[in-house]
Amino acid sequence: MRLMTIVDIPPGERLSSDVVRVYILKKFPLGVDKNVIVYELNIIGMGSDGFYCYENSIAHQSKLDCSVFTEPRVQGELYWSFSFIFTSNETLKDVEVTIEGKPLL
């Protein structure tokens, strides 16, 4: 599953926004440079296979908004979005994760 590849979540882990946020922060700790994140996401395959990111700047805050679809047979029809929020020095300040869709029961 693409989400598992992006954030190195072990198979069988029960997914939630909080769990995914923890794994994202393990891969990209607070304070990491924005260029490192963009480079790593490009290696993983940003811009292909249902995984997209775009830069967004609002009120002097730089963000990298990403989205990815899970494989329906694995987790249900889920759409994950996560926003990397950066400081004015372009280092990671926070990550926000949301989930939308209909999970399998």
C-alpha positions as CSV (number, residue, x, y, z in Angstrom):
1,M,0.0,0.0,0.0
2,R,1.3,3.4,-1.0
3,L,0.7,5.0,2.5
4,M,2.7,2.2,4.2
5,T,5.6,2.9,1.8
6,I,5.5,6.7,2.4
7,V,5.7,6.5,6.2
8,D,7.1,2.9,6.9
9,I,4.1,1.7,8.8
10,P,4.5,-2.0,9.7
11,P,1.9,-4.4,8.2
12,G,-0.9,-5.1,10.5
13,E,-0.7,-1.7,12.3
14,R,-4.2,-0.3,13.0
15,L,-4.3,2.9,11.1
16,S,-5.6,6.2,12.4
17,S,-4.7,9.8,11.9
18,D,-2.7,9.8,15.2
19,V,-0.8,6.7,14.3
20,V,0.1,7.9,10.8
21,R,1.3,11.3,12.3
22,V,3.6,9.4,14.7
23,Y,5.1,7.4,11.8
24,I,5.5,10.5,9.7
25,L,7.4,12.2,12.5
26,K,9.6,9.2,12.9
27,K,10.6,9.5,9.3
28,F,10.7,13.3,9.2
29,P,11.5,14.6,12.7
30,L,10.5,18.2,13.7
31,G,13.3,20.6,12.6
32,V,14.2,18.6,9.4
33,D,14.8,20.8,6.4
34,K,11.9,21.1,3.8
35,N,14.3,20.1,1.0
36,V,15.0,16.8,2.7
37,I,11.3,16.0,2.9
38,V,10.7,17.0,-0.8
39,Y,13.7,14.9,-1.9
40,E,12.5,11.8,0.0
41,L,8.9,12.2,-1.2
42,N,10.2,12.4,-4.8
43,I,12.1,9.2,-4.3
44,I,9.0,7.5,-3.0
45,G,7.1,8.6,-6.1
46,M,5.4,11.9,-5.4
47,G,3.2,12.8,-8.4
48,S,2.3,9.3,-9.4
49,D,0.2,6.3,-8.4
50,G,-2.4,8.3,-6.5
51,F,0.2,10.2,-4.4
52,Y,0.3,14.0,-4.9
53,C,1.7,17.0,-3.1
54,Y,1.6,20.7,-3.7
55,E,3.1,23.7,-1.9
56,N,0.8,26.1,-0.2
57,S,1.7,29.4,1.6
58,I,-0.9,31.1,3.8
59,A,-0.3,34.0,6.2
60,H,3.5,33.7,6.1
61,Q,3.3,29.9,6.8
62,S,4.7,27.5,4.2
63,K,3.0,24.1,3.9
64,L,3.4,21.0,1.7
65,D,0.0,19.4,1.4
66,C,-0.1,15.8,0.3
67,S,-2.7,13.2,-0.4
68,V,-2.8,9.5,-1.1
69,F,-5.4,6.9,-1.7
70,T,-5.2,3.5,0.0
71,E,-5.9,0.2,-1.9
72,P,-9.6,-0.5,-1.3
73,R,-9.1,-4.2,-0.6
74,V,-6.7,-3.5,2.2
75,Q,-8.2,-0.6,4.3
76,G,-11.5,0.3,2.6
77,E,-11.8,3.3,0.3
78,L,-9.7,5.8,2.2
79,Y,-8.2,9.1,1.3
80,W,-5.4,10.3,3.5
81,S,-4.1,13.8,3.5
82,F,-1.2,15.2,5.4
83,S,0.2,18.7,5.6
84,F,3.9,19.4,6.4
85,I,4.0,22.8,8.1
86,F,7.3,24.7,8.0
87,T,8.8,27.5,10.0
88,S,10.0,30.7,8.2
89,N,13.4,29.0,8.0
90,E,11.8,26.1,6.1
91,T,12.2,23.5,8.7
92,L,9.5,21.1,9.8
93,K,7.3,22.7,12.5
94,D,4.3,20.2,12.6
95,V,2.4,17.6,10.6
96,E,-1.4,17.4,10.3
97,V,-3.1,14.2,9.2
98,T,-6.7,13.6,8.2
99,I,-8.6,10.6,6.9
100,E,-11.7,10.6,4.7
101,G,-13.7,7.7,3.3
102,K,-15.3,4.5,4.2
103,P,-13.1,1.9,6.0
104,L,-13.7,-1.8,5.9
105,L,-15.4,-3.1,9.0
